[in-house]
């Protein structure tokens, strides 16, 4: 049995736990396209729970293996009590970018931590890849620039595993346009897009905003199914 369910909120988590229990007696593979709580993978302040640990332990009962799509930190897979693996849909994001009317795009990660994902996206088209670096100018001024490459007159695509509030990407887009970028686009795996994030990104001139269907939104135009099927298909 293959159980496929995104965990987007508390209700979805409880429903998934009940679904796993309903499949008791089968050899179950669990696929989680989007896993909420994954960003709380350590204690940021004393007394906080490690939320992904609690959720991973609960979801490990009744299944023999688990696949998660672009989990925020792959190290968090260790909290599952069964074999767990990460599926990256970076190739699907790259194929989406190929469909855009952009010329030799520059693929930009929002920070150094996302450069591996951006590199996998860029590999699809053999495009240039870089990451944004924050430089503090003063106590109340921060400048964001690509680490190495010039964006002048270039089509730029900001890519990340998740877009939540969109604040960092909105700030980055404004600075990229001031540096002469021809167009700025945004693409991600998980389009959480909370608190008006989509409108915020569009209001600063980001030409297109796209996400995959791991978290259903109006801009979910990148299918994750192909990469998932290839990962779970028996050899």
C-alpha positions in Angstrom: 0.0 0.0 0.0 1.3 3.5 -0.9 -0.3 6.3 1.2 0.2 9.8 -0.2 -0.8 12.8 1.9 0.5 16.3 2.6 0.5 17.5 6.1 -0.5 21.2 5.8 -2.1 21.7 9.2 -3.2 19.9 12.4 -6.4 18.5 10.8 -4.3 16.9 8.0 -1.9 15.4 10.5 -4.8 13.7 12.4 -6.4 12.5 9.2 -3.2 11.0 8.0 -2.7 9.2 11.3 -6.2 7.8 11.0 -5.6 6.7 7.4 -2.4 4.9 8.4 -4.3 3.1 11.1 -7.1 2.2 8.6 -4.4 0.5 6.5 -3.2 -1.7 9.5 -2.2 -5.1 8.3 -0.7 -3.9 5.0 2.9 -3.2 4.1 2.7 0.6 3.9 4.9 3.1 2.2 4.1 6.7 3.2 4.7 9.6 0.9 4.5 13.1 2.4 4.6 15.7 -0.4 4.6 18.6 2.2 5.4 18.2 5.8 4.5 21.0 8.2 6.5 21.3 11.3 9.7 20.5 9.5 11.2 23.9 9.9 11.1 23.5 13.7 14.0 21.1 13.6 15.7 22.3 16.7 15.1 24.4 19.9 15.4 28.0 18.9 14.5 29.1 22.4 14.6 27.2 25.8 11.5 25.2 26.5 10.4 24.8 22.9 9.5 21.4 21.4 11.4 19.9 18.4 8.2 19.7 16.5 9.4 17.7 13.6 10.7 15.1 16.0 7.3 14.6 17.6 5.5 14.5 14.3 8.1 12.1 12.7 7.8 9.7 15.7 4.0 9.7 15.4 4.0 9.0 11.6 6.5 6.2 11.9 4.0 3.8 13.4 2.3 1.5 11.0 4.5 2.1 8.0 7.7 0.4 6.8 9.3 3.4 4.9 8.7 7.1 4.4 9.4 9.5 1.6 9.3 13.3 2.1 9.4 15.8 -0.8 12.1 18.5 -0.2 12.1 18.4 3.5 13.5 21.7 4.9 16.6 20.0 6.5 17.4 16.5 5.3 19.1 15.9 8.7 15.6 15.9 10.2 14.9 12.5 8.5 16.8 10.9 11.4 13.8 11.5 13.7 11.7 9.0 11.8 11.8 5.5 13.3 11.7 3.7 10.0 13.7 4.1 6.8 13.1 7.7 5.5 14.3 9.4 2.4 14.1 12.8 0.8 12.8 13.3 -2.8 13.9 16.4 -4.6 11.7 17.8 -7.3 14.4 20.3 -8.4 14.3 18.7 -11.9 10.6 19.5 -12.2 11.3 23.1 -11.1 14.0 23.3 -13.8 11.6 22.0 -16.5 9.1 24.6 -15.5 11.7 27.3 -15.9 12.5 26.0 -19.3 8.8 26.7 -20.2 9.2 30.4 -19.3 10.0 33.0 -21.9 13.4 33.8 -20.4 16.8 34.0 -22.0 19.7 32.3 -20.3 18.2 32.8 -16.8 20.3 33.3 -13.7 19.1 30.9 -11.0 19.4 32.5 -7.6 19.0 30.9 -4.1 17.9 33.3 -1.3 20.8 32.3 0.8 23.8 29.9 0.9 21.8 27.2 2.6 19.6 26.8 -0.5 22.5 26.8 -3.1 22.4 23.0 -3.5 18.8 23.0 -4.4 19.3 26.0 -6.8 22.3 24.1 -8.3 20.1 21.1 -9.1 17.5 23.4 -10.7 20.1 25.2 -12.8 21.6 21.9 -13.9 18.5 21.1 -15.9 19.2 23.9 -18.4 22.9 24.4 -17.8 22.2 27.8 -16.4 24.3 30.1 -14.2 23.6 29.7 -10.5 24.4 31.9 -7.5 23.1 32.8 -4.0 22.1 36.0 -2.3 24.4 37.4 0.3 23.3 39.8 3.0 25.7 42.6 3.8 24.9 44.8 6.8 25.6 48.5 5.9 24.4 49.9 9.2 22.3 49.0 12.2 19.2 49.5 10.2 20.3 48.9 6.6 21.0 45.6 4.9 22.0 45.2 1.3 21.3 41.9 -0.6 23.5 41.1 -3.6 24.3 38.0 -5.6 27.5 36.5 -4.3 29.5 36.4 -7.5 27.4 37.2 -10.6 26.2 40.4 -12.2 22.4 40.6 -12.8 22.4 43.6 -15.1 20.1 43.0 -18.1 19.5 39.3 -17.1 16.4 37.3 -16.4 16.6 36.1 -12.8 14.7 33.3 -11.2 14.6 33.1 -7.4 14.2 29.5 -6.3 13.8 28.0 -2.8 12.2 24.9 -1.2 9.5 27.0 0.4 7.9 30.4 0.2 6.1 31.3 3.4 5.6 35.1 3.9 7.7 36.0 0.8 9.4 38.9 2.7 13.0 37.9 1.8 12.2 37.3 -1.9 10.2 40.6 -2.1 13.2 42.5 -0.7 15.6 40.7 -2.9 13.5 41.4 -6.0 13.4 45.1 -5.4 17.2 45.2 -5.0 17.7 43.0 -8.2 15.6 45.4 -10.2 17.7 48.4 -8.9 20.8 46.5 -10.0 19.4 46.3 -13.5 17.8 42.8 -13.8 15.6 42.5 -16.8 12.9 40.4 -15.1 12.6 38.6 -11.8 10.6 35.4 -11.4 10.1 33.2 -8.3 9.6 29.4 -8.1 9.5 27.0 -5.2 8.5 23.5 -4.2 6.1 24.3 -1.3 4.0 27.4 -1.9 2.7 28.1 1.7 2.3 31.7 0.7 0.9 32.9 4.0 -0.3 36.4 5.0 -0.7 37.7 1.5 2.6 36.5 0.2 1.5 36.1 -3.4 0.2 39.7 -3.6 3.4 40.9 -1.9 5.6 39.3 -4.4 3.6 40.5 -7.4 3.5 44.0 -6.0 7.3 44.4 -6.2 7.4 43.4 -9.8 8.1 39.7 -9.7 6.8 38.6 -13.1 5.7 35.1 -12.2 5.3 33.1 -9.0 5.1 29.4 -9.3 5.0 26.5 -6.8 4.5 22.7 -7.1 1.3 20.9 -6.1 2.7 19.5 -2.8 0.8 22.4 -1.2 -2.2 23.3 -3.4 -2.4 26.9 -4.3 -3.6 28.9 -7.3 0.0 29.1 -8.6 0.6 25.4 -8.2 1.7 24.6 -11.7 4.8 22.3 -11.1 3.7 18.7 -10.8 5.6 16.6 -8.2 4.1 13.3 -9.2 6.7 12.3 -11.7 9.7 12.7 -9.3 7.7 10.9 -6.6 6.8 8.0 -8.9 10.5 7.6 -10.0 11.6 7.5 -6.4 9.2 4.9 -5.0 9.1 2.7 -8.1 10.7 -0.7 -7.3 14.0 -1.3 -9.1 
